[in-house]
Amino acid sequence: MAEVRIEGLHKEFRGKPPTIAANNLNLTIEDGEFLVLLGPSGCGKTTTLRCLAGLESPDRGRITVGGTLTLDAARGIDLPPERRDIGMVFQSYALWPHMTVRRNVEYPLRARKLTQGLRGGWVEETTKLVEVDGLLDRYPGQLSGGQQQRVALARGLVARPGLVLFDEPLSNLDARLRDQVRSQLHQLHNRLHFTAVFVTHDQTEALSLADRIAIMNKGAIEQLDTAQRVFEEPATEYVAGFMGMTERLPMYLRDGSWQLQGGSALQGVPEILRAGVQMVARVRPQDIYVEPEGSPLPSGAVGFDAEVEDLAFAGRFCDVVVQVANQRWQGRTLPGTGLGGLAPKRKASIRFAADRAAFYAPDGQRLVGNLSVGGRNGQ
């Protein structure tokens, strides 16, 4: 295990226009912590990981892993990957096809001349942890995708590195295998307590694996917090959109009441949000309910009227697309109500609980904390 410190990390790819992939990044990863770098393509998460691994040389910055200085651009120190105390698990598995599973897994031990690991049964111990110990004499071409990924995981862990880096390792697996390997990785971390940095664009992977999540945007960290806080209290509208609050509702205060573009009125907007004259609500589609026109507004809910555009059966509820003020929103009917009298081209009442939404100022910053936690209002 190892504490990781990143100080002033800066990497720019020169071109037309130039791209800043790491923008004076500062980050401390605690000993034994599982940190997830989350964000869309081009946000800088993979470049940051490659700088940690020694696969990319930054323009400026310092990195220490477990007290060992691995990078200091100002002093010309940039240790190659093989001299850093790291393990790496790649998206493409990167297994040598001409080597057996045993030879693939033991490669880091041979490369680092860790004879005590070769003689001490580290290969057998690590492959047993990921349940591929019965495949040691097979070649990668004889394995399924899930088995190959577990072999790659064993190879990343076998040398008992202080830091393990994961570059979107589950993205090539189908949905069932992805869930299985993700669960297994979570159990392994709980058992071994290695320090990990995991890169992904998948919020489900991030939420289920991370002790903390760093949401990245243009080479910088937009929010760094626990998985629960990032999910429930996204600090900026950018984070909210990336964490599943995909439905966006611009709101304007006119004549003492909140309205949508086009003049549609909103009901139930919390009084604590009346400090400005405009804001944006962000909500997850699964937290938006569509009811027949004229349905009463529940306590603690925000509501408005819209026109139904499309309905689709989804089991215990129906997915509904509505249109209001030239904007489409996606919601669902209440569980067990089916269509509930809804039909295309008919008016409907849209509802979402205020404490399931996030409200942002025009600059994208959150207006208040979680509305369901009274003590945090106004933070």
C-alpha positions in Angstrom: 0.0 0.0 0.0 1.1 3.6 -0.6 0.0 7.2 -0.2 0.1 9.0 -3.5 0.7 12.8 -3.8 0.3 14.7 -7.1 1.4 18.3 -7.0 1.0 20.8 -9.8 0.7 18.2 -12.6 0.4 19.9 -15.9 0.3 18.3 -19.4 -0.5 20.0 -22.6 -0.7 18.4 -26.0 0.3 21.0 -28.6 -1.8 21.2 -31.7 -4.4 23.4 -33.4 -5.9 24.1 -30.9 -3.7 22.9 -28.0 -5.3 20.6 -25.5 -4.6 20.8 -21.7 -5.1 17.3 -20.4 -3.9 18.0 -16.9 -4.2 21.5 -15.6 -2.0 22.1 -12.5 -3.6 19.1 -10.8 -3.2 18.6 -7.1 -4.4 15.4 -5.5 -3.6 13.2 -2.5 -4.7 9.6 -2.5 -4.7 8.0 0.9 -2.9 4.8 1.7 -5.3 1.9 0.9 -7.9 4.2 -0.8 -9.8 3.2 -4.0 -10.0 6.5 -6.0 -12.0 6.7 -9.2 -11.2 9.3 -11.9 -14.5 9.8 -13.7 -15.4 11.9 -16.7 -16.1 11.9 -20.4 -13.6 11.3 -23.2 -11.1 14.2 -23.3 -11.4 15.3 -19.6 -7.9 14.3 -18.7 -8.4 11.2 -16.6 -6.4 8.8 -18.8 -3.5 11.2 -19.2 -3.4 11.6 -15.4 -3.2 7.9 -15.0 -0.5 7.6 -17.6 1.6 10.2 -15.8 1.2 8.2 -12.6 2.3 5.1 -14.5 5.3 6.8 -16.1 3.8 6.2 -19.6 3.4 10.0 -20.2 5.9 12.7 -19.3 4.2 15.9 -18.1 5.4 19.4 -18.6 5.4 20.3 -14.9 4.7 18.6 -11.6 5.7 16.2 -8.9 4.5 12.8 -8.0 5.4 10.7 -4.9 4.2 7.1 -4.4 4.7 5.7 -0.9 7.3 8.3 -0.1 9.3 7.6 -3.3 9.7 10.5 -5.7 8.8 9.1 -9.1 8.4 12.4 -10.9 9.8 15.9 -10.5 9.8 17.7 -13.8 11.7 20.7 -12.5 14.6 18.4 -11.5 14.5 16.1 -14.5 13.3 13.1 -12.4 10.9 10.8 -14.3 11.3 7.1 -13.3 10.3 4.6 -16.0 7.3 2.3 -15.3 9.5 -0.7 -14.3 11.1 1.4 -11.6 7.8 2.5 -10.1 6.1 0.4 -7.4 2.9 0.0 -9.5 0.7 -2.6 -11.0 -1.3 -1.9 -14.2 -4.5 -3.4 -15.5 -5.3 -2.3 -19.1 -8.6 -2.0 -21.0 -7.3 -4.4 -23.7 -6.0 -7.0 -21.2 -2.6 -6.9 -22.9 -1.8 -10.6 -22.4 1.0 -12.2 -24.4 -0.7 -14.7 -26.6 2.4 -17.0 -26.8 2.7 -17.3 -23.0 0.6 -19.4 -20.7 -1.5 -17.9 -17.9 1.3 -18.7 -15.4 4.0 -17.0 -17.5 1.8 -13.9 -18.1 1.0 -13.6 -14.4 4.6 -14.1 -13.2 6.1 -11.6 -15.7 6.2 -8.7 -13.3 8.0 -10.9 -10.8 10.6 -11.8 -13.4 10.9 -8.2 -14.7 11.6 -6.9 -11.1 13.7 -9.9 -10.2 11.4 -10.7 -7.2 12.7 -14.2 -6.7 11.0 -14.5 -3.3 7.7 -14.1 -5.1 8.5 -16.7 -7.7 9.6 -19.2 -5.1 7.0 -18.2 -2.5 3.9 -19.1 -4.4 2.8 -15.6 -5.1 1.5 -16.6 -8.6 -0.6 -19.4 -7.2 -1.9 -17.3 -4.3 -2.9 -14.4 -6.5 -4.5 -16.5 -9.3 -6.5 -18.3 -6.6 -7.8 -14.9 -5.3 -9.3 -14.1 -8.8 -10.4 -17.7 -9.4 -8.1 -18.5 -12.4 -5.7 -20.9 -10.5 -7.1 -23.8 -12.5 -6.1 -22.1 -15.8 -2.4 -21.7 -15.3 -1.4 -23.9 -18.2 -3.8 -22.5 -20.7 -3.0 -19.7 -23.2 -5.0 -16.5 -23.5 -6.7 -17.6 -26.7 -8.2 -20.5 -24.8 -9.9 -18.2 -22.3 -13.2 -16.2 -22.2 -13.1 -12.4 -22.0 -13.9 -12.5 -18.3 -11.2 -15.1 -17.6 -8.6 -13.0 -19.5 -9.5 -9.9 -17.5 -9.1 -11.8 -14.2 -5.7 -13.0 -15.4 -4.8 -9.3 -16.2 -6.0 -8.4 -12.7 -3.8 -11.1 -11.2 -0.8 -9.9 -13.1 -1.4 -6.3 -11.8 -1.5 -7.6 -8.2 1.1 -10.4 -8.2 4.1 -8.2 -7.4 2.3 -6.7 -4.4 2.7 -3.1 -5.6 2.1 -0.1 -3.5 -0.3 1.3 -6.2 -2.5 -0.4 -8.7 -3.7 1.5 -11.8 -6.8 0.5 -13.7 -7.4 1.9 -17.2 -11.1 1.2 -18.0 -10.5 -2.5 -17.4 -14.2 -3.6 -17.6 -15.3 -1.7 -20.7 -14.6 -4.7 -23.1 -16.8 -7.1 -21.1 -20.4 -7.8 -21.7 -22.9 -6.5 -19.1 -23.1 -9.7 -17.0 -19.4 -10.3 -16.9 -18.8 -6.6 -16.2 -21.0 -6.8 -13.1 -19.3 -10.1 -12.0 -15.7 -8.8 -12.3 -16.6 -5.5 -10.8 -18.0 -7.2 -7.7 -15.0 -9.4 -7.5 -12.7 -6.4 -7.7 -14.6 -4.7 -4.9 -14.2 -7.8 -2.7 -10.4 -8.0 -3.5 -9.9 -4.5 -2.5 -11.7 -5.0 0.8 -9.5 -8.0 1.4 -6.1 -6.7 0.3 -6.5 -2.9 0.9 -4.2 -1.9 -2.0 -4.1 1.7 -3.1 -5.9 2.0 -6.4 -6.6 4.6 -9.1 -9.4 3.5 -11.5 -10.3 5.4 -14.7 -13.8 5.1 -16.1 -16.6 7.0 -17.8 -19.2 4.7 -16.3 -20.9 6.2 -13.2 -22.2 2.7 -12.0 -18.6 1.4 -11.9 -17.5 4.6 -10.1 -20.3 4.5 -7.5 -19.9 0.8 -6.7 -16.1 0.7 -6.4 -14.9 4.1 -5.1 -14.0 5.3 -1.7 -13.9 8.7 -3.3 -14.7 9.9 -6.8 -12.8 12.7 -8.7 -15.0 14.1 -11.4 -12.7 15.6 -14.1 -13.3 18.4 -16.5 -10.8 19.9 -18.9 -7.8 18.5 -17.0 -9.0 19.7 -13.6 -11.0 18.1 -10.8 -14.6 19.5 -10.7 -15.6 17.7 -7.5 -13.7 15.3 -5.2 -15.8 13.5 -2.6 -17.3 10.2 -1.4 -19.4 8.3 -3.9 -22.6 9.1 -1.9 -21.9 12.8 -1.7 -21.1 13.1 -5.4 -24.3 11.2 -6.3 -26.6 13.0 -3.9 -25.0 16.5 -3.9 -23.2 17.2 -7.2 -21.4 20.5 -6.6 -21.8 21.9 -10.2 -24.2 21.4 -13.0 -21.5 19.7 -15.0 -21.2 17.0 -12.3 -24.9 16.7 -12.0 -25.3 16.0 -15.7 -22.5 13.4 -15.6 -23.9 11.7 -12.5 -27.3 10.9 -14.2 -29.2 14.1 -13.6 -29.7 14.4 -17.4 -33.1 16.2 -17.3 -32.4 20.0 -17.4 -35.1 22.6 -16.6 -34.2 26.4 -16.8 -36.4 28.4 -14.5 -37.0 32.2 -14.3 -38.6 34.3 -11.5 -41.2 36.6 -12.9 -43.8 38.6 -11.0 -43.0 36.6 -7.9 -43.5 33.1 -9.4 -41.2 30.7 -11.1 -41.8 30.0 -14.8 -40.3 27.9 -17.6 -39.3 29.2 -21.0 -42.5 30.0 -22.8 -44.3 31.1 -19.6 -45.4 27.7 -18.1 -45.8 28.1 -14.4 -44.0 26.0 -11.8 -45.5 25.0 -8.4 -43.9 24.0 -5.2 -40.4 25.6 -5.7 -38.8 25.7 -2.2 -38.7 29.2 -0.6 -34.9 28.8 0.1 -34.2 29.0 -3.6 -35.8 32.5 -4.1 -32.5 34.4 -3.7 -32.0 34.9 -7.5 -34.1 35.5 -10.6 -33.0 32.5 -12.6 -31.7 29.0 -12.0 -31.6 25.5 -13.5 -33.1 22.3 -12.0 -31.4 19.0 -12.7 -33.3 15.7 -12.1 -32.8 12.0 -12.9 -35.4 10.6 -15.2 -36.3 7.9 -12.7 -37.2 10.6 -10.2 -39.7 12.3 -12.5 -43.3 11.1 -12.4 -46.0 11.8 -15.0 -49.6 11.8 -13.9 -52.9 12.8 -15.6 -53.6 16.5 -15.9 -55.0 18.1 -12.8 -53.5 15.6 -10.3 -52.8 17.2 -6.9 -49.3 18.2 -6.2 -47.8 16.1 -3.3 -46.1 17.9 -0.4 -42.4 18.6 -1.1 -42.8 18.2 -4.8 -42.2 20.6 -7.7 -44.7 20.4 -10.6 -45.7 21.8 -13.9 -47.9 20.9 -16.9 -46.7 19.4 -20.2 -47.8 17.5 -23.2 -47.3 13.8 -23.6 -45.2 13.0 -26.7 -44.5 9.2 -26.3 -45.1 6.3 -24.0 -43.3 3.0 -23.7 -44.2 0.0 -21.5 -41.3 -0.8 -19.1 -42.8 -3.4 -16.8 -43.9 -2.0 -13.5 -44.1 1.5 -14.9 -44.2 3.2 -18.3 -41.5 5.5 -19.7 -43.0 8.8 -20.8 -41.5 11.5 -23.0 -43.2 14.9 -22.5 -42.7 18.3 -24.1 -42.8 21.7 -22.4 -41.6 25.0 -23.8 -39.9 23.3 -26.8 -37.9 21.0 -24.5 -38.3 17.3 -24.2 -38.2 15.6 -20.7 -38.2 11.9 -19.9 -40.1 10.5 -16.8 -42.2 7.6 -15.8 -45.6 6.7 -14.5 -46.0 5.8 -10.8 -45.2 2.1 -10.1 -48.2 -0.1 -10.9 -50.3 2.6 -12.5 -49.6 1.6 -16.1 -50.6 4.3 -18.6 -52.9 5.9 -16.0 -55.1 7.6 -18.6 -52.0 9.1 -20.4 -51.8 9.3 -24.1 -49.8 11.2 -26.8 -50.9 14.8 -27.4 -52.7 14.9 -24.1 -51.8 17.2 -21.2 -50.2 15.7 -18.1 -48.9 16.8 -14.7 -45.1 16.5 -14.2 -43.8 15.9 -10.6 -40.5 15.5 -8.9 -39.5 15.7 -5.3 -37.5 18.8 -4.5 -35.0 16.8 -2.4 -34.3 14.5 -5.4 -33.4 17.4 -7.6 -30.4 19.8 -7.6 -30.7 23.5 -8.3 -27.9 25.6 -9.9 -27.2 29.3 -10.4 -26.4 30.6 -14.0 -22.7 30.0 -13.3 -23.3 26.3 -12.8 -22.7 26.3 -9.0 -25.1 24.6 -6.7 -27.4 27.0 -4.8 -28.0 24.9 -1.6 -27.1 21.5 -0.2 -29.3 18.5 -0.1 -32.8 19.8 0.5 -33.8 16.6 2.3 -31.2 17.4 5.1 -32.5 20.5 6.9 -29.2 21.2 8.7 -27.4 21.6 5.3 -29.8 24.0 3.7 -27.9 27.1 2.6 -24.5 25.4 2.4 
